[in-house]
Amino acid sequence: MARIHIGHRLKQMRKRAGLTQAGLAEVLGVHWRSVQDWESDRTAVDTFKAEAVLAAVAKLPARAGRRMKR
């Protein structure tokens, strides 16, 4: 499976939303180092966190914690 590198884009979107790494981490309920690792492409965003990450940086209402129906 190919790995998708979204770190640079995530960082741009986070900054545009006016969030620090710590601020985004707080919204998502993760450690700021997780955000740092995502932005540097050291680790990938968990599938179930991806929607919440996008909602936070896009300033949309997050549905964090809900699992997607299959």
N, CA, C and O atoms as CSV, one atom per row, in Angstrom:
chain,resi,resn,atom,element,x,y,z
A,1,MET,N,N,0.844,-1.172,0.000
A,1,MET,CA,C,0.000,0.000,0.000
A,1,MET,C,C,0.896,1.245,0.000
A,1,MET,O,O,1.851,1.328,0.772
A,2,ALA,N,N,0.587,2.191,-0.855
A,2,ALA,CA,C,1.362,3.421,-0.947
A,2,ALA,C,C,1.042,4.331,0.235
A,2,ALA,O,O,-0.104,4.430,0.675
A,3,ARG,N,N,2.057,4.973,0.725
A,3,ARG,CA,C,1.878,5.906,1.831
A,3,ARG,C,C,1.627,7.300,1.270
A,3,ARG,O,O,2.348,7.750,0.379
A,4,ILE,N,N,0.634,7.970,1.773
A,4,ILE,CA,C,0.302,9.312,1.315
A,4,ILE,C,C,0.922,10.321,2.283
A,4,ILE,O,O,0.691,10.259,3.490
A,5,HIS,N,N,1.698,11.234,1.748
A,5,HIS,CA,C,2.361,12.249,2.564
A,5,HIS,C,C,1.504,13.518,2.581
A,5,HIS,O,O,1.394,14.223,1.578
A,6,ILE,N,N,0.907,13.789,3.727
A,6,ILE,CA,C,0.020,14.950,3.849
A,6,ILE,C,C,0.530,15.970,4.858
A,6,ILE,O,O,-0.133,16.973,5.118
A,7,GLY,N,N,1.692,15.720,5.418
A,7,GLY,CA,C,2.202,16.562,6.498
A,7,GLY,C,C,2.290,18.034,6.164
A,7,GLY,O,O,1.827,18.877,6.932
A,8,HIS,N,N,2.883,18.353,5.015
A,8,HIS,CA,C,3.050,19.753,4.634
A,8,HIS,C,C,1.690,20.436,4.477
A,8,HIS,O,O,1.499,21.569,4.918
A,9,ARG,N,N,0.761,19.742,3.850
A,9,ARG,CA,C,-0.584,20.298,3.637
A,9,ARG,C,C,-1.310,20.477,4.971
A,9,ARG,O,O,-1.988,21.481,5.184
A,10,LEU,N,N,-1.164,19.503,5.864
A,10,LEU,CA,C,-1.786,19.598,7.178
A,10,LEU,C,C,-1.258,20.816,7.934
A,10,LEU,O,O,-2.025,21.544,8.564
A,11,LYS,N,N,0.046,21.030,7.869
A,11,LYS,CA,C,0.656,22.177,8.550
A,11,LYS,C,C,0.106,23.488,7.986
A,11,LYS,O,O,-0.222,24.399,8.745
A,12,GLN,N,N,0.004,23.586,6.663
A,12,GLN,CA,C,-0.547,24.793,6.035
A,12,GLN,C,C,-1.984,25.040,6.508
A,12,GLN,O,O,-2.339,26.164,6.864
A,13,MET,N,N,-2.799,23.998,6.508
A,13,MET,CA,C,-4.198,24.137,6.903
A,13,MET,C,C,-4.328,24.499,8.374
A,13,MET,O,O,-5.176,25.309,8.747
A,14,ARG,N,N,-3.478,23.893,9.216
A,14,ARG,CA,C,-3.511,24.203,10.657
A,14,ARG,C,C,-3.187,25.665,10.890
A,14,ARG,O,O,-3.869,26.343,11.659
A,15,LYS,N,N,-2.149,26.152,10.228
A,15,LYS,CA,C,-1.758,27.552,10.397
A,15,LYS,C,C,-2.834,28.493,9.867
A,15,LYS,O,O,-3.108,29.524,10.480
A,16,ARG,N,N,-3.443,28.152,8.740
A,16,ARG,CA,C,-4.507,28.973,8.179
A,16,ARG,C,C,-5.697,29.046,9.140
A,16,ARG,O,O,-6.389,30.061,9.210
A,17,ALA,N,N,-5.922,27.959,9.878
A,17,ALA,CA,C,-7.015,27.929,10.852
A,17,ALA,C,C,-6.654,28.665,12.141
A,17,ALA,O,O,-7.490,28.815,13.031
A,18,GLY,N,N,-5.398,29.124,12.236
A,18,GLY,CA,C,-4.970,29.869,13.420
A,18,GLY,C,C,-4.693,28.984,14.623
A,18,GLY,O,O,-4.795,29.435,15.764
A,19,LEU,N,N,-4.343,27.728,14.376
A,19,LEU,CA,C,-4.077,26.790,15.464
A,19,LEU,C,C,-2.587,26.494,15.582
A,19,LEU,O,O,-1.880,26.408,14.578
A,20,THR,N,N,-2.123,26.340,16.799
A,20,THR,CA,C,-0.775,25.835,17.039
A,20,THR,C,C,-0.847,24.315,17.044
A,20,THR,O,O,-1.934,23.738,17.046
A,21,GLN,N,N,0.316,23.670,17.046
A,21,GLN,CA,C,0.308,22.209,17.160
A,21,GLN,C,C,-0.353,21.798,18.465
A,21,GLN,O,O,-1.127,20.840,18.498
A,22,ALA,N,N,-0.056,22.509,19.528
A,22,ALA,CA,C,-0.655,22.193,20.832
A,22,ALA,C,C,-2.158,22.435,20.813
A,22,ALA,O,O,-2.924,21.667,21.396
A,23,GLY,N,N,-2.577,23.502,20.143
A,23,GLY,CA,C,-4.010,23.801,20.054
A,23,GLY,C,C,-4.772,22.738,19.287
A,23,GLY,O,O,-5.845,22.306,19.709
A,24,LEU,N,N,-4.214,22.313,18.153
A,24,LEU,CA,C,-4.853,21.250,17.374
A,24,LEU,C,C,-4.878,19.955,18.174
A,24,LEU,O,O,-5.876,19.233,18.167
A,25,ALA,N,N,-3.781,19.664,18.861
A,25,ALA,CA,C,-3.714,18.457,19.685
A,25,ALA,C,C,-4.787,18.467,20.765
A,25,ALA,O,O,-5.416,17.443,21.033
A,26,GLU,N,N,-4.996,19.625,21.384
A,26,GLU,CA,C,-6.010,19.742,22.433
A,26,GLU,C,C,-7.409,19.482,21.879
A,26,GLU,O,O,-8.210,18.780,22.497
A,27,VAL,N,N,-7.696,20.052,20.709
A,27,VAL,CA,C,-8.999,19.852,20.072
A,27,VAL,C,C,-9.229,18.372,19.779
A,27,VAL,O,O,-10.344,17.871,19.924
A,28,LEU,N,N,-8.173,17.678,19.367
A,28,LEU,CA,C,-8.280,16.275,18.963
A,28,LEU,C,C,-8.118,15.289,20.111
A,28,LEU,O,O,-8.423,14.105,19.964
A,29,GLY,N,N,-7.641,15.769,21.243
A,29,GLY,CA,C,-7.423,14.871,22.378
A,29,GLY,C,C,-6.200,13.993,22.214
A,29,GLY,O,O,-6.179,12.849,22.666
A,30,VAL,N,N,-5.168,14.544,21.555
A,30,VAL,CA,C,-3.915,13.810,21.370
A,30,VAL,C,C,-2.768,14.668,21.898
A,30,VAL,O,O,-2.961,15.844,22.207
A,31,HIS,N,N,-1.590,14.088,22.000
A,31,HIS,CA,C,-0.407,14.817,22.439
A,31,HIS,C,C,0.095,15.667,21.281
A,31,HIS,O,O,-0.040,15.277,20.121
A,32,TRP,N,N,0.678,16.837,21.589
A,32,TRP,CA,C,1.172,17.718,20.529
A,32,TRP,C,C,2.230,17.047,19.673
A,32,TRP,O,O,2.397,17.394,18.504
A,33,ARG,N,N,2.950,16.085,20.248
A,33,ARG,CA,C,3.972,15.379,19.464
A,33,ARG,C,C,3.344,14.548,18.350
A,33,ARG,O,O,3.970,14.322,17.315
A,34,SER,N,N,2.115,14.096,18.559
A,34,SER,CA,C,1.414,13.369,17.488
A,34,SER,C,C,1.209,14.285,16.291
A,34,SER,O,O,1.444,13.887,15.150
A,35,VAL,N,N,0.773,15.508,16.552
A,35,VAL,CA,C,0.574,16.481,15.474
A,35,VAL,C,C,1.908,16.764,14.786
A,35,VAL,O,O,1.979,16.841,13.559
A,36,GLN,N,N,2.950,16.917,15.577
A,36,GLN,CA,C,4.283,17.162,15.032
A,36,GLN,C,C,4.718,15.999,14.126
A,36,GLN,O,O,5.268,16.221,13.048
A,37,ASP,N,N,4.472,14.783,14.562
A,37,ASP,CA,C,4.830,13.601,13.766
A,37,ASP,C,C,4.020,13.525,12.481
A,37,ASP,O,O,4.555,13.143,11.440
A,38,TRP,N,N,2.741,13.880,12.533
A,38,TRP,CA,C,1.908,13.874,11.320
A,38,TRP,C,C,2.432,14.898,10.327
A,38,TRP,O,O,2.541,14.617,9.133
A,39,GLU,N,N,2.759,16.092,10.825
A,39,GLU,CA,C,3.205,17.158,9.941
A,39,GLU,C,C,4.568,16.874,9.316
A,39,GLU,O,O,4.863,17.368,8.228
A,40,SER,N,N,5.387,16.097,9.982
A,40,SER,CA,C,6.705,15.754,9.430
A,40,SER,C,C,6.670,14.418,8.682
A,40,SER,O,O,7.704,13.923,8.233
A,41,ASP,N,N,5.478,13.844,8.553
A,41,ASP,CA,C,5.277,12.557,7.871
A,41,ASP,C,C,6.041,11.398,8.520
A,41,ASP,O,O,6.354,10.410,7.857
A,42,ARG,N,N,6.339,11.524,9.825
A,42,ARG,CA,C,6.960,10.409,10.548
A,42,ARG,C,C,5.927,9.330,10.862
A,42,ARG,O,O,6.245,8.141,10.883
A,43,THR,N,N,4.694,9.753,11.105
A,43,THR,CA,C,3.604,8.802,11.332
A,43,THR,C,C,2.384,9.268,10.547
A,43,THR,O,O,2.294,10.429,10.145
A,44,ALA,N,N,1.463,8.360,10.338
A,44,ALA,CA,C,0.239,8.684,9.611
A,44,ALA,C,C,-0.895,8.951,10.597
A,44,ALA,O,O,-0.899,8.445,11.719
A,45,VAL,N,N,-1.842,9.748,10.157
A,45,VAL,CA,C,-3.017,10.037,10.970
A,45,VAL,C,C,-3.883,8.784,11.024
A,45,VAL,O,O,-4.153,8.168,9.993
A,46,ASP,N,N,-4.317,8.405,12.222
A,46,ASP,CA,C,-5.208,7.266,12.397
A,46,ASP,C,C,-6.477,7.490,11.577
A,46,ASP,O,O,-6.999,8.604,11.527
A,47,THR,N,N,-6.958,6.458,10.952
A,47,THR,CA,C,-8.146,6.549,10.105
A,47,THR,C,C,-9.326,7.177,10.823
A,47,THR,O,O,-10.046,7.985,10.236
A,48,PHE,N,N,-9.535,6.824,12.072
A,48,PHE,CA,C,-10.681,7.339,12.810
A,48,PHE,C,C,-10.469,8.775,13.290
A,48,PHE,O,O,-11.433,9.440,13.670
A,49,LYS,N,N,-9.228,9.266,13.279
A,49,LYS,CA,C,-8.937,10.647,13.644
A,49,LYS,C,C,-8.934,11.560,12.423
A,49,LYS,O,O,-9.045,12.778,12.568
A,50,ALA,N,N,-8.809,11.003,11.235
A,50,ALA,CA,C,-8.659,11.806,10.024
A,50,ALA,C,C,-9.802,12.806,9.843
A,50,ALA,O,O,-9.554,13.970,9.526
A,51,GLU,N,N,-11.017,12.380,10.035
A,51,GLU,CA,C,-12.165,13.271,9.872
A,51,GLU,C,C,-12.110,14.407,10.891
A,51,GLU,O,O,-12.402,15.554,10.552
A,52,ALA,N,N,-11.746,14.105,12.115
A,52,ALA,CA,C,-11.654,15.126,13.156
A,52,ALA,C,C,-10.524,16.109,12.852
A,52,ALA,O,O,-10.666,17.308,13.090
A,53,VAL,N,N,-9.406,15.611,12.330
A,53,VAL,CA,C,-8.283,16.477,11.961
A,53,VAL,C,C,-8.721,17.454,10.884
A,53,VAL,O,O,-8.486,18.657,10.992
A,54,LEU,N,N,-9.354,16.934,9.853
A,54,LEU,CA,C,-9.819,17.799,8.765
A,54,LEU,C,C,-10.844,18.816,9.252
A,54,LEU,O,O,-10.805,19.979,8.851
A,55,ALA,N,N,-11.748,18.390,10.103
A,55,ALA,CA,C,-12.755,19.301,10.638
A,55,ALA,C,C,-12.104,20.413,11.454
A,55,ALA,O,O,-12.511,21.571,11.367
A,56,ALA,N,N,-11.102,20.065,12.240
A,56,ALA,CA,C,-10.442,21.051,13.097
A,56,ALA,C,C,-9.696,22.097,12.276
A,56,ALA,O,O,-9.780,23.291,12.567
A,57,VAL,N,N,-8.974,21.660,11.261
A,57,VAL,CA,C,-8.198,22.626,10.477
A,57,VAL,C,C,-9.063,23.382,9.481
A,57,VAL,O,O,-8.684,24.458,9.019
A,58,ALA,N,N,-10.221,22.826,9.147
A,58,ALA,CA,C,-11.133,23.504,8.233
A,58,ALA,C,C,-12.185,24.302,9.000
A,58,ALA,O,O,-13.038,24.956,8.398
A,59,LYS,N,N,-12.119,24.245,10.335
A,59,LYS,CA,C,-13.068,24.927,11.220
A,59,LYS,C,C,-14.508,24.493,10.952
A,59,LYS,O,O,-15.426,25.313,10.933
A,60,LEU,N,N,-14.684,23.196,10.746
A,60,LEU,CA,C,-16.005,22.607,10.587
A,60,LEU,C,C,-16.352,21.873,11.869
A,60,LEU,O,O,-15.447,21.513,12.622
A,61,PRO,N,N,-17.632,21.634,12.148
A,61,PRO,CA,C,-17.972,20.875,13.352
A,61,PRO,C,C,-17.417,19.464,13.259
A,61,PRO,O,O,-17.697,18.738,12.306
A,62,ALA,N,N,-16.634,19.086,14.249
A,62,ALA,CA,C,-16.005,17.761,14.249
A,62,ALA,C,C,-16.974,16.688,14.711
A,62,ALA,O,O,-17.860,16.938,15.527
A,63,ARG,N,N,-16.791,15.502,14.180
A,63,ARG,CA,C,-17.560,14.352,14.621
A,63,ARG,C,C,-16.610,13.341,15.234
A,63,ARG,O,O,-16.792,12.133,15.078
A,64,ALA,N,N,-15.602,13.832,15.929
A,64,ALA,CA,C,-14.582,12.980,16.541
A,64,ALA,C,C,-15.223,11.955,17.457
A,64,ALA,O,O,-16.175,12.248,18.181
A,65,GLY,N,N,-14.694,10.780,17.410
A,65,GLY,CA,C,-15.201,9.719,18.271
A,65,GLY,C,C,-16.230,8.849,17.612
A,65,GLY,O,O,-16.480,7.735,18.073
A,66,ARG,N,N,-16.835,9.320,16.547
A,66,ARG,CA,C,-17.816,8.504,15.835
A,66,ARG,C,C,-17.101,7.639,14.805
A,66,ARG,O,O,-16.216,8.111,14.091
A,67,ARG,N,N,-17.476,6.417,14.737
A,67,ARG,CA,C,-16.905,5.542,13.723
A,67,ARG,C,C,-17.737,5.611,12.467
A,67,ARG,O,O,-18.959,5.756,12.517
A,68,MET,N,N,-17.061,5.504,11.339
A,68,MET,CA,C,-17.754,5.550,10.069
A,68,MET,C,C,-18.504,4.252,9.847
A,68,MET,O,O,-18.002,3.175,10.168
A,69,LYS,N,N,-19.695,4.351,9.303
A,69,LYS,CA,C,-20.473,3.163,8.967
A,69,LYS,C,C,-19.933,2.566,7.685
A,69,LYS,O,O,-19.540,3.282,6.765
A,70,ARG,N,N,-19.920,1.259,7.638
A,70,ARG,CA,C,-19.443,0.579,6.431
A,70,ARG,C,C,-20.585,0.079,5.623
A,70,ARG,O,O,-20.379,-0.522,4.568
